[in-house]
């Protein structure tokens, strides 16, 4: 995970690490090509400041929605330990 405040260099370093790990020429997993393309796409989006901000905004909104839903479920008696952790300030794109 990358923090919302990840610098361009942080993003580049994470991209290089992931791309090297899942490159179809180096990884024999059947889903390697698809995973590699997804990482490339995410990297391109995060290189553009406007698109990166849109992603961060979308993730923050989704996180708030999930937290609200968790609170409602807990009020209805659901065990909080049974709910997935929605985390704090990380972007799950790269």
Rosetta blueprint (number, residue, H / E / L):
1 X L
2 X E
3 X E
4 X L
5 X L
6 X L
7 X L
8 X H
9 X H
10 X H
11 X H
12 X H
13 X H
14 X H
15 X H
16 X H
17 X H
18 X H
19 X H
20 X H
21 X H
22 X H
23 X L
24 X L
25 X L
26 X L
27 X L
28 X L
29 X L
30 X L
31 X L
32 X H
33 X H
34 X H
35 X H
36 X H
37 X H
38 X H
39 X H
40 X H
41 X H
42 X H
43 X H
44 X H
45 X H
46 X H
47 X H
48 X L
49 X H
50 X H
51 X H
52 X H
53 X H
54 X H
55 X H
56 X H
57 X H
58 X H
59 X H
60 X H
61 X H
62 X H
63 X H
64 X H
65 X H
66 X H
67 X H
68 X H
69 X H
70 X H
71 X H
72 X H
73 X H
74 X H
75 X H
76 X L
77 X L
78 X L
79 X L
80 X H
81 X H
82 X H
83 X L
84 X L
85 X L
86 X L
87 X L
88 X L
89 X L
90 X E
91 X E
92 X L
93 X L
94 X L
